[in-house]
Amino acid sequence: LKWFERSFPAGFRPRVFLTTLTMAKKAEKVAKAVKGAVSRKQKKVRTKVRFHRPKTLVKARDPKYPRKSVESRGDKMDKYRIIQCPVTTESAMKKIEEINTLVFLVDTKATKPKIKEAVKQLYDVQCAKVNTLIRPDGKKKAYVHLTQDYDALDVANRIGII
């Protein structure tokens, strides 16, 4: 504390000096406490080669706002997206007349059960089985075999192929 007294002229004691004196006393007290107990932290002995990050608390997500402004439409592959158009080539007409089969261009992601269901919903006919192939231009073609109860020629007339 002697250096404080030296920095001021004789007989001059500002108000700040009194508060700094009390702070200096507190600092000395803390310094003694710190000097008194110096303990070394022991290094943890590693027994394994690999380091695994400690498992900490994982809280459930609580977003402030939705990340997508609009909710998804659910099933995007509806019956109108699955069946794009009927094929009206000569070979397709032959299949309609002879082997009771309708030929459609369908979505490439459509599966056989989905195609079967879409044909049932759109044209009110029962399918026996569905064969598919992907054409060289990348479009999927579906051969829909109808059951004996339904005639492909009647359905084709109803659709407007013939």
C-alpha angles and dihedrals in degrees: 000000000000093000090062091057092048094053093062128064117255114285094009116119117165123202091248089060093065093053091046089053092055091046091050091053091051090049091052091051091051091046091054091050091050093047092048102063114034108165126181117226111233116238113243113243112235114221099176132057098220123070117223117196110242115257107247133181113295112199125203115256116267106180121200092215136005113272091219117049094208127040119240120268093240111227108026093181099079124164093267093053094046097053109046103172143328119258113240103187123130092256090052090051090051090054091050092053102038111029102024093245132142120207121212139174106233138184112280091233093052116112126214095255090049091050090049091051093046093051090049092052097043102041104021094235133129117238122216094195143334127227120192137190135175112234123224090256089060100254121126120236122199126201106204112198111203125212121255090259091069130054117220091209092059092047091048090052090049092050092046100243093126 
